[in-house]
């Protein structure tokens, strides 16, 4: 007779699909330079990793060199098309001179 001790296998990861990531592609600005106070339009294709539109309650920020220039923007019909996944955000050029990077940013959200 042999005795086998109790135990557990190492296991395999398994996701139920409740966690998604956001994919941002085709980022563009309508102009490549501007002066303080001018309006610039940022566009991007934004969807989740499953190729689906983000929910209307999803919130994003637009940053220029880490400083928020658009804060807490919900993806409503004014700025986001859930069919084409096109996000369009207008922003005003802040004071300062130099080269800057404009980025879309978002926090973890449970919607």
N, C-alpha and C positions, 0 to 999 in steps of 0.2 A: 504494500500500500504506500502511495506517495502523498505528501501533504503539499498543497499549493497555498502560498500566502495571499492575503487580500491585497489589492492594489488597483491602479488605474493606468491606462495608457497615456501617452504624451498628448494625444488628441490632435484634431485638425481644426483650423479656424473655419467658422461658418457665419456668414452675414445674412440677416433676414431682409436686407434692403432698405432699412430705415435711415441709413446714413448715405448722404450724397455729397459729392464735391461739385464745385462750380467751375465751368470751363469758360474762359474769356478769350476770344480770338478776334482778329480783324480790328484791333484798336486803331483809331484814327482821330486826328484833329482836323478841322476844316481849314486851318491856317497853320503854318509852321513857326510863326513868330507874331508877336503883338506888343502893344503898349499898354501900360497901366490903364485900367478902366474899360478896355475893349472887351467885347463878348466873343468867346470862343466856344465852338461846339465840339464835344467829345462824342464819338460813336464807337460801339463795339457790339459784337455778337456774343450774347451771354445765355448760356443754358446749363443744365446739369449734366453730369457724366453719363446719364442715360439718354441724352439727346432731347430731353423734355424742357419745356419752358419753366422758368422759376415762378413761384407763386406771387400773387399781387402783394402779399404782405412782406415779401423779402425786402430787406433794407440794405442800401449800399452808401458808401461815401466816395467822393472823388478827391484825390490828394494831388498836390503839387509839391514835390520834394518833401513828402511826409506831412504837409500841412493841409488840413481839410479846407477845400474850397466849395464843396457841396456836401452837406451833412444830412444824414438820416433820410435819404431819398427812398421812398417806397417805390416799387416797380409797378406803378399804376399805368393806365392807358395813355397818360400824357407823355411818359418817357420810355415806355417799354412795349414792344409789340410781341405778344406771346406766339404769334404764328411765324414771324421771320426771326425772332429772338433778338431784334435790333434794339439796343439801348441808346438813347440820345439824351445827353446832358449838356446844358449851356452853363457856362461859368464866366466870371469876370476876372480879367488878368489883374493879379494883385501887384502892389508896389514891389520894386526890386528889379535888378538887372542881372542877366547871366543866362546860363543854360539850365533848364528845369526838366523834370520828368513828371508826366501826368499819369496817375494810376487809379484804377478802380480798387476799392477795398471793401471788405465786409467782415463782420464778426460771425462766430458760430451762431446759428439760429435754429430753433425748434419750432417749426410751423406745421 
